[in-house]
Amino acid sequence: MAASSLSNELKSLGFSYDWDREISTTDPNYYKWTQWVFLQLLKRGLAYQAEVPVNWCPALGTVLANEEPMRQWMLKITAYADRLLRDLDDLDWPESTKEMQRNWIGYSEGAELEFHILDLFGRELGVKLSVYTTRPDTIFGATYLVVAPEHSLLSLLVSNEQKKHVDDYRELAARKSEFERTELQKEKTGVFSGSYAKNPATGEAIPIWVADYVLGSYGSGAIMAVPAHDSRDHEFALRYNFSGLDISGLPCKEAASKVIDWLENSDQGKKKVNYKLRDWLFSRQRYWGEPFPVVYLDDSDETVPVPESELPVELPELDDFTPTGTGEPPLAKAKSWVKTRDPMSQKPARRETNTMPQWAGSCWYYLRFMDPKNSTALVEKSKERYWGPVDIYVGGAEHSVLHLLYARFWHKVLYDIGVVSTKEPFQRLINQGLILGEIEYTAYKAKDGQLVTKVGDFHVLKDNPNIRLAARAYKMSKSRGNVINPDDVVSEFGADSLRLYEMFIGPLRDSKSWSTGGIEGVHRFLARIWRLIVGSPLPDGSYKDGTIVTDDEPMLYQLQSLHRCIAKVSEEIEETRFNTGISAMMEFINAAYKWDRHPRAVIEPFVLLLSPYAPHMAEEIWFRLGHSRSLAYEQFPE
């Protein structure tokens, strides 16, 4: 959908956005500041280049994910792992989202153990293999070690007899994604390296294996295996009488602490905190994205940042931005753009042809809304202090460990360099549910072709209650043909009906099924409000000017009904339970239809209550009540 079409759709629905603050992350005036943030990361050592394995797809001529090493830009999000984890406790977010981020960051305490590699005769070679474990107290039961296929020491560990087996295994592992390698349900595979290491606690020689479920990017890329965990560990502890290392009977935590002390005192290991979180691969081999504000000198290949005064580095126009088929990004085709000079030394240079990922511009957009036209700063300090942080962020749970984590990382960097005044960008988070398609019913036939009959409490055919049906609502998608176009709904029922129905259909946080019958009911409710206040239509379908409200003093029961409604609607707005707030308004209207008169002192506050839900109709009624100024300027009833 084009940006202009989306803007028009939002405007038709009556959202009270300040359209003077509209931004586009693809506008050079916007991504100038995305590039500026990258330069700040580069200055502080938080952006760097590394050889990263990627998957190459010959058919598409582009990179998918992880086989051939390729030089990539990385962001050092791991430097903020502790703060990203610790500061979650201060956020008013769903616990499920916070737990997802905690698991993604993956904090663990343990020990890094040093295992001496042994030669064929059991002698130490002078090379140590570091192994990270969260259970150092189980070292007595370690019966073998496992290293990742990409471990840096593997070539040294492989014996001549095992070399072909290991090489073949590494080739197979390189074709798998990390998800495939670490999937819990899959059968574990591995191959013996041909080497042994010495268990520092028992002195025994234990074999070193290679297995793809161990990742080189996590921990030390090597683990110790303790198949028998508790009972075997205890037997080893009793069998080997190490002075000062009696851990029998101790709880796991105390035993682990005692083992770590022994390892450190004997120079065979140390306490270590580890994170599953890895640095963020920040470059893409595609055309559409922010250009990196760096150049490479032709004579030395040195990376030189573009001066801030020369930002933005604009994306050049390309007639053909399909993958090159060679591994080079599409921007490499823009020869005249790539060829440049170092702005400082004027030496011949070339531009970076990778682009930033889609996450780059979305990491900080909320700050630009605060000061969208500023050409000299990302955001003016006083405006950031006035508007920030974001009070409530409404977004899907699918953003929990990508966008929301990346935005928190960038925000903390901006806090450290004095651009923002808060440590966190989004104080409160609400995960909204999906609006699903209409419920679909399916009847089933048995093998003999007969329809399956009802068993228990199931949906049934209207014409034959003995026939069982399965009822299910699916996510809206073009492929299923169940997409509801908001423009069509607005055209038939009006924007207020759509707004009110989406809030009435169910709790904000729950997924709900769309029902055309449901919106028809809400449309009738709005019509009842209109008739109550404006009156019935004339024979030609039009309405008299003004309203049929009176200037009588309201009765006590009318005021009680109004204030019950005000209290309920106000409470439910605060708690984002809009559906029950609408139910309270329906109760009020049902009561009001039983009154002989409808005093202005009761009806006007109700119209103000209605206005956030159905602003167009409320505004029209407000005008008919004799007000020349928009109700948007009125105090919400209390």
Beta strands, then each sheet from edge to edge (+ up, - down):
strand 1: 47-57
strand 2: 62-75
strand 3: 108-118
strand 4: 124-133
strand 5: 144-147
strand 6: 191-198
strand 7: 205-210
strand 8: 222-225
strand 9: 269-274
strand 10: 280-281
strand 11: 294-297
strand 12: 303-305
strand 13: 339-341
strand 14: 348-351
strand 15: 390-394
strand 16: 426-430
strand 17: 435-436
strand 18: 440-443
strand 19: 459-460
strand 20: 468-472
strand 21: 512-513
sheet 1: 1+ 2- 10+
sheet 2: 4+ 3- 6+ 7- 5- 8+
sheet 3: 4+ 3- 9+
sheet 4: 12+ 11- 14+ 13-
sheet 5: 15+ 16+
sheet 6: 17+ 21+
sheet 7: 18+ 20- 19+
end
